[in-house]
Amino acid sequence: MPQHLMNLRHVPDDEADEIRALFEAHGVVWYETPPSRWGISMGGFWVHDDEEAARARALLEAYHRQRQETQRQTYEDLLARGESGGVWFMLRRHPVRTLVACLAILVMMGLSLLPFIRIG
């Protein structure tokens, strides 16, 4: 019976490529279903065998631990160099774009809440 290993929705292309290479390097017999264009079906990596699924899950777990560490280190390096940050960083670096985005959020919130707010 097919075993679903990982959902591909919202997975960056570089991560999916690294996982494909990981499976190929370790001889995992797998197949892939792509996510739908509209986000209805999730797509993912699959295997047919239970033993293969256990081996692939162990590889995925080790890969994700390592990726989390490298991504966290990359983010901390960007913070230390002053190349990344939160809202205040974006406001200082790109004031017009940030203010337009905030204004757009407020307009969307206002339009969404308008039917529930009694005016007058």
C-alpha positions in Angstrom: 0.0 0.0 0.0 1.4 3.5 -0.9 2.9 5.4 2.0 2.9 9.2 1.9 6.2 10.6 3.0 5.9 14.3 2.6 3.5 17.0 1.4 4.8 19.2 -1.3 2.5 22.1 -0.8 4.5 25.3 0.1 7.8 23.4 -0.2 10.6 25.6 -1.8 12.0 24.2 -5.0 15.6 23.9 -3.6 14.3 21.8 -0.7 12.3 19.5 -3.0 15.4 19.1 -5.2 17.6 18.3 -2.2 15.1 15.6 -1.1 15.0 14.1 -4.6 18.8 14.0 -4.6 18.8 12.5 -1.1 16.4 9.7 -2.1 18.4 9.0 -5.3 21.8 8.9 -3.4 20.4 6.4 -0.9 18.6 4.2 -3.4 15.1 4.9 -2.1 12.5 3.7 -4.6 10.0 6.6 -4.6 7.6 8.5 -6.8 6.2 12.0 -6.8 2.8 13.5 -7.4 2.9 17.2 -8.1 0.6 19.6 -6.2 -2.3 21.0 -8.2 -2.2 24.4 -9.7 -5.0 25.7 -7.4 -3.7 24.1 -4.2 -6.5 21.5 -4.0 -4.4 18.3 -4.1 -1.3 18.3 -2.0 1.1 16.3 -4.1 4.1 14.7 -2.4 6.7 12.0 -2.2 5.5 8.5 -1.9 6.8 4.9 -1.6 5.0 1.6 -2.1 6.8 -0.5 0.6 6.5 -0.2 4.4 10.2 -1.0 5.0 11.2 1.6 2.3 8.8 4.1 4.0 10.6 3.6 7.3 14.0 4.1 5.8 12.9 7.1 3.8 11.3 8.7 6.8 14.5 8.3 8.8 16.4 10.0 5.9 13.8 12.8 5.8 14.0 13.3 9.6 17.8 13.6 9.5 17.6 15.9 6.4 15.0 18.2 8.0 17.1 18.5 11.3 20.1 19.5 9.2 18.2 21.9 7.0 16.6 23.6 10.1 20.0 24.2 11.6 21.5 25.6 8.4 18.4 27.8 7.7 18.5 29.1 11.3 22.2 29.8 11.0 21.7 31.6 7.7 19.0 33.8 9.3 21.1 34.6 12.3 24.0 35.6 10.0 21.7 37.9 8.0 20.5 39.4 11.3 24.1 39.9 12.5 25.0 41.7 9.2 21.9 43.8 9.3 20.4 42.4 6.1 17.2 41.0 7.6 14.8 41.8 10.3 11.1 42.5 11.1 8.7 45.2 10.2 10.9 48.0 11.5 13.8 46.8 9.3 11.5 46.7 6.3 10.1 50.2 7.1 13.6 51.6 7.3 14.9 49.8 4.2 11.8 50.1 1.9 9.5 52.7 3.5 7.1 53.3 0.6 6.6 49.6 -0.2 6.1 48.8 3.5 3.6 51.6 4.0 1.6 50.6 0.9 1.5 47.0 2.0 0.3 48.1 5.5 -2.3 50.3 3.9 -3.5 47.5 1.6 -3.8 45.2 4.7 -5.9 47.8 6.5 -8.2 48.3 3.4 -8.7 44.5 3.1 -9.5 44.3 6.8 -11.9 47.2 6.5 -13.7 45.6 3.6 -13.9 42.2 5.3 -15.3 43.7 8.5 -17.6 46.2 6.8 -20.7 43.9 6.8 -20.3 43.3 10.5 -19.9 46.9 11.6 -23.1 48.9 12.0 -22.5 52.4 10.8 -24.8 55.2 12.0 
